[in-house]
C-alpha cells in the first residue's frame, strides 16, 4: 500500500524544474545536485553541488542531515546594543560643570550671533520693503497725475465740444429761422403767382359752377335781366358763359353788343334790384364769379343790369 501511495504521490508532483528549464538558463538557477537521477542520473546519496535540488524526488528527500544547511542561532548577547553606541552617552553624563559651562557659553554666543543676524536681516528686509513701497507709491502718484492730466484734457475737450455743440445749435436755430422766413416768402410768392395766374387767366365758368348757378336761379324763371357784351375775345367768352347760365335757368335776357368802350371799363359790373326775390338770388349767385363788382339799386325797372367789361390788368 505504501508503494502504491508513493507512486500516486510521484504522479501528483510537478515536473522537475531541471527537466523543464531551457539549457540557456543562468547557472545559479540550475539544479546543481548530482544525486538526483532526473538531473544527471547519479546514484542516490552522492550530493556534491553547493545548492541542493529542491525537487520532490525520493533521492533528494532522503538527504542526510549533515548535508542540509544549518540554521544560525543568534544569542541574546548579540541582540543587545553595541558598545559603540553606549560610550558617547557615558561621556555626556560624565562631563564636569566647567565643561557644561563652556558648552553653554558657546551656545549663548551662537544664539547671540543668530539673534544679531536675524535682527540685521529684519532691518535689511524692512528697508527693502520700504524702498519697494516707495517705488510703488511713486508709480501710483505718477499714474494718478497722468490720469488727472488726461481727465483735464478730456474736460477741456468736453468743454470745447460743448461750445461747438452750442455754436452748432445756434447756427441750426438761425438756419431754421431763415428757413421759416424762406418758406413764408415762398408761400407768399406762390400766392402772388396764383393770383397773377388767376388775373392773367381767362375768366370762365366751369361746368360744375355752371350747374350750381342754374340750380340757384331756376326757381326765379321769367325774371328780366340786361347783359352788355363787348367785342373783346376774353370778355366776350365770359359774357357768353353768363348768358348760357341765364338762358338755361329760364330768365328773360336782353343782350346789348358793344365793340369798344371808351374809356375802357374793367371787370364784371352788376347793378341789381335787391328788393325783389330774383335780385337777391342773383346777388348770391354772381358774387362767386371772378372780377365781380356788385351794386345794389332798388330803383331799377328790371331785376338787374350786367356789364361784362375787360379783364383787369395784372
Beta strands, then each sheet from edge to edge (+ up, - down):
strand 1: 224-230
strand 2: 252-258
strand 3: 268-272
strand 4: 292-296
strand 5: 304-308
sheet 1: 2+ 1+ 5+ 3- 4-
end
